[in-house]
Structures are given as C-alpha cells and as structure tokens.
C-alpha cells in the first residue's frame, strides 16, 4: 500500500516514516516546502489525485496552541479547511483517510476519562480549529478515522520531554504544574496506532481516542518520571496552572478513554512508561 503523508518534520510524521520504512512500505511525506497547506488549500484534491495513493494520513497542522490565539484564521485553514478537503478528496477516490485531532476539543471539566462521543467544548482557538476539522472530516462522509490524542512527544522535537531534560540541566529549581491531568503519548506508538487503524478502516467516519495507556498523571508526575529515568534530581516545586499565565487556556483534564480503539482495532496501546523508555532509547542511539 502506498501512503501519502501530509506533514514531514513533525513528531508524528517522523515516527510514521520510521515505522513504514521498517516495514518496507511505500510512502511519501510532504511538508510545507513541497506543498504548503496554508497557501495551497484549494489544490489539495489535485495533489492527492496526482500521487494516487492507496491511503492518506494527515500528520500536519497548526500546533502552536498559544500562537493560534493571534492567528486563528491560519489555524482554521490548516486544522479545519485542509483536513476537510483531504477527506473529500479521499472520499472521491474511495481511499482511507486518517486525521489526527486533539484532547483540546474538550473543556477538561469532566472528572473521568473522555469518551469519543462526549460533547466538544474547546477552551481556546486551537481547540476550536481542531473541532471544526473533525466536523469537516465527518461531513465528507468517507472512509475516515479521526484519532484524538494527547501530550504527544518524541526525543527530537520541541516538546515537554525534551524541554524538561533541558531545563533540569540549566535551572536550579523547577516549577511543575500538578493541577492538569492526562496521559502522555509517545509519537512512535501513535504512528503504530495510525497504521493499525488503516488495517481496519470503517466504511463511514469514526472518532477514536489514542494515547498511551497506564495511570492518569499530572504534568509534574510526568516530569518526575523523566527525571528519575535520566537520573537527574532537580529541586521541584509543584504549582497550579495559574503560575504560568498563557494566552490560551488549557483543559484541566485531558485523559482520554482508549478502550473503544483497542476493541475496534484489536490493538492494545502500550503504557506511557514504555513510551518514555523508548524515547530515552531513541535519544541514546
């Protein structure tokens, strides 16, 4: 199967390339240098027809959560209009489409795990753009799977994992948020989940949740697990999210119920502790 991937240098795109290369599977990744979704949105259908893939995975998007507050039009173009056009093109070609969304479509007010059917109530521009993207993909009515995920990281990009390792080496004291909860997602495991979804693609659009399994934790808990594995012992103070005022409000609870994905695709998602160990192994290579 030849797979067209929108996105090239992001965490998920890198992980997809590694997974597909290891399988000897034909694929092509396209970043903004080859096809700029921000300026070429109207040409998406022609681009997909030209490449004639057997499936499409959208690993691209406007991911600057705070930046989206000032650039909501750009966020909407990349996170809503572009995936909608991709879904329509895939519908016309009768090929599967995987679109990655986010836990930020929720407001975080729920006390338990978020189910895929729970009502969207985004708190910020980024979440609104991703929620609009979900609606556009569903409206296309093709063979599409929307995978909502949370707290994605790898060993290369600018993310919580790499930021914590850098700060622990450069700062004498770290303030860590202990009042926001969720489950981390190792990019390599998210990539494998995308490929598992392609194997069992439904005939109609579906929304599923994908994160690593394991206990729900706070950002502070995750940081401490990172420091323990790295054998770094910084001076830590647990604080509330108000300690770090930001343009975009974040949900307090981002924990996703992944059971439907595991059941429907017969695929068990690894614990976040396993993902963390793999990230360290990637860094140590």
C-alpha positions in Angstrom: 0.0 0.0 0.0 1.4 3.4 -0.9 0.6 6.0 1.8 0.6 9.8 1.3 1.5 11.6 4.5 0.8 15.3 4.9 3.5 16.6 7.3 7.2 15.9 7.1 9.2 17.2 10.0 6.7 16.9 12.9 6.8 14.3 15.6 4.2 12.0 14.2 5.4 12.3 10.6 9.0 11.3 11.7 7.6 8.4 13.6 5.4 7.3 10.6 8.4 7.4 8.3 10.4 5.2 10.6 7.6 2.7 11.0 6.8 2.5 7.3 10.4 2.3 6.3 10.9 -0.6 8.8 8.0 -2.4 7.2 9.3 -1.8 3.7 6.1 0.0 2.9 5.9 2.6 0.1 5.2 6.1 1.4 5.8 9.8 0.7 5.9 12.6 3.2 5.2 16.2 2.2 5.9 19.3 4.3 5.4 22.9 3.5 8.5 23.1 1.3 6.8 20.7 -1.2 3.2 21.6 -0.6 2.2 24.5 1.7 -1.2 23.7 3.0 -1.6 27.3 4.2 -1.4 28.7 0.7 -2.4 25.7 -1.4 -5.5 24.5 0.3 -7.7 24.7 -2.8 -5.2 22.4 -4.7 -5.3 19.6 -2.1 -7.6 17.4 -4.2 -5.4 17.7 -7.3 -2.3 16.9 -5.2 -3.8 13.7 -3.9 -5.0 12.7 -7.4 -1.5 13.3 -8.8 0.1 11.0 -6.2 -2.7 8.4 -6.5 -2.0 6.9 -3.0 -3.9 3.9 -1.5 -4.3 5.9 1.8 -3.7 9.3 3.2 -2.6 10.3 6.8 -2.8 13.9 7.9 0.1 14.4 10.3 0.2 18.1 9.6 -1.4 21.1 11.3 -1.2 24.4 13.1 0.1 23.1 16.5 1.2 26.4 18.3 -1.6 26.5 20.9 -0.8 30.0 22.1 0.0 31.3 18.7 -3.4 30.2 17.5 -5.0 32.9 19.7 -3.5 35.6 17.4 -3.6 33.5 14.2 -6.9 31.8 14.4 -7.6 32.2 10.7 -4.4 30.4 9.9 -5.2 27.7 12.5 -8.6 27.2 10.9 -7.1 26.9 7.4 -4.6 24.3 8.5 -6.6 22.4 11.1 -10.2 22.6 9.7 -10.3 23.5 6.0 -7.3 21.5 4.9 -8.4 18.2 6.5 -11.9 18.7 5.2 -10.5 19.0 1.7 -8.3 15.9 2.2 -11.3 13.9 3.4 -13.4 15.0 0.4 -10.6 14.0 -2.0 -10.2 10.6 -0.3 -13.9 10.1 -0.5 -13.9 10.8 -4.2 -11.0 8.3 -4.7 -12.6 5.8 -2.2 -9.4 5.5 -0.2 -8.9 5.5 3.6 -8.1 8.8 5.4 -6.6 9.1 8.9 -6.8 12.5 10.6 -5.2 13.3 13.9 -7.0 15.5 16.3 -6.6 16.6 20.0 -7.8 16.3 23.5 -8.1 20.1 23.4 -11.5 19.8 21.7 -12.8 19.3 25.3 -13.0 21.8 28.2 -11.5 19.5 30.8 -14.4 19.8 33.2 -15.2 16.1 33.2 -14.0 14.1 36.2 -13.3 10.9 34.4 -11.9 9.7 31.1 -13.3 11.4 28.0 -15.3 9.2 25.6 -15.2 9.8 21.9 -18.9 10.6 22.0 -18.5 13.3 24.6 -19.5 16.8 23.6 -16.8 19.1 22.2 -16.3 22.3 24.2 -12.9 23.8 23.3 -11.4 26.5 25.5 -9.1 28.1 23.0 -8.6 28.9 19.3 -6.5 25.9 18.7 -9.2 23.6 20.1 -11.9 25.4 18.1 -9.9 24.9 14.9 -9.4 21.2 15.6 -13.1 20.7 16.5 -14.0 22.3 13.2 -11.6 20.0 11.4 -13.3 17.0 12.9 -16.7 18.2 11.8 -15.4 18.8 8.2 -13.9 15.3 8.0 -17.2 13.7 9.3 -19.2 15.8 6.8 -17.1 14.4 3.9 -18.6 11.0 4.8 -15.7 8.9 3.6 -13.7 6.1 4.9 -12.1 8.2 7.6 -10.9 7.7 11.1 -10.3 10.7 13.4 -7.7 9.9 16.1 -7.8 12.3 19.1 -4.6 12.1 21.1 -2.9 13.9 24.0 0.5 15.1 25.2 2.5 13.8 22.2 6.3 13.8 22.5 9.4 12.3 21.0 13.1 12.5 21.5 13.8 15.1 18.8 11.2 17.8 18.7 10.3 20.7 20.9 8.0 19.1 23.4 7.6 18.5 27.2 10.0 15.6 27.3 12.9 17.4 25.6 12.1 20.7 27.4 12.2 19.1 30.9 15.6 17.4 30.1 17.0 20.8 29.0 15.6 22.7 32.0 16.8 20.1 34.5 20.4 20.7 33.3 20.2 24.5 33.2 17.9 25.5 36.1 18.4 25.1 39.8 14.7 25.0 40.6 11.7 23.9 38.5 8.1 24.8 39.0 5.9 22.0 37.7 2.2 22.1 37.1 0.4 19.5 39.2 -3.2 20.5 38.5 -3.6 19.4 34.9 -4.1 15.7 34.2 -3.9 13.4 31.2 -1.8 10.6 29.7 1.4 11.1 27.6 1.6 9.7 24.1 4.9 8.6 22.6 4.9 9.5 18.9 6.2 6.1 17.9 3.2 4.5 19.5 0.8 7.0 17.9 2.3 6.2 14.5 1.7 2.5 15.0 -1.9 3.2 16.1 -2.4 5.1 12.8 -1.2 2.2 10.8 -3.4 -0.2 12.8 -6.4 2.0 12.1 -5.6 1.8 8.4 -5.8 -2.0 8.6 -9.4 -1.9 9.9 -10.7 1.3 8.3 -14.5 1.6 8.5 -16.9 2.4 5.7 -18.1 5.6 7.5 -16.3 8.3 9.5 -15.4 7.4 13.1 -13.7 9.1 16.0 -11.4 7.2 18.3 -9.1 8.2 21.2 -5.4 7.2 21.2 -2.9 7.8 23.9 -0.6 5.5 25.8 -2.3 3.5 28.5 -1.4 3.5 32.2 -2.4 5.7 35.1 -3.6 9.2 34.5 -0.9 11.6 35.7 -0.2 15.4 36.0 2.5 17.2 34.1 4.5 17.3 37.3 4.2 13.5 37.6 5.4 13.0 34.1 8.4 15.4 34.7 9.4 13.4 37.8 9.3 10.2 35.8 11.5 11.8 33.2 14.0 13.0 35.8 14.0 9.6 37.5 14.9 7.8 34.3 17.5 10.4 33.4 19.0 10.1 37.0 18.6 13.9 37.4 17.4 15.2 40.8 16.3 18.9 40.4 14.7 20.9 43.1 11.0 20.7 42.3 8.0 22.8 43.4 4.5 21.7 42.4 2.3 24.6 41.3 -1.1 25.3 39.8 -1.6 26.3 36.1 -2.1 29.9 37.2 1.7 30.0 37.9 2.2 30.0 34.2 -0.2 32.5 32.6 -0.6 31.8 28.9 -2.7 33.3 26.1 -4.6 30.0 25.6 -6.4 28.3 28.4 -5.8 24.6 28.7 -8.2 21.9 29.9 -7.6 20.7 33.4 -8.4 17.1 32.5 -7.1 15.7 29.2 -7.5 12.0 30.0 -8.9 10.0 27.0 -10.8 6.7 27.1 -8.9 4.5 24.7 -10.9 1.3 25.2 -13.0 1.6 22.0 -9.9 1.9 19.8 -8.4 -1.1 21.5 -11.6 -3.1 21.0 -12.5 -2.0 17.5 -9.0 -2.4 16.0 -7.9 -5.3 18.2 -4.8 -3.3 19.2 -3.5 -2.8 22.7 -1.9 0.5 23.4 1.3 0.4 25.4 1.6 2.0 28.9 3.1 5.5 28.9 6.0 4.2 30.9 7.0 2.0 28.0 6.8 5.0 25.6 9.0 7.0 27.9 11.7 4.3 27.9 11.6 4.1 24.2 12.1 7.9 23.9 15.2 7.6 26.1 16.4 4.8 23.9 15.9 7.0 20.8 17.9 9.8 22.4 20.7 7.4 23.4 21.2 6.0 19.9 
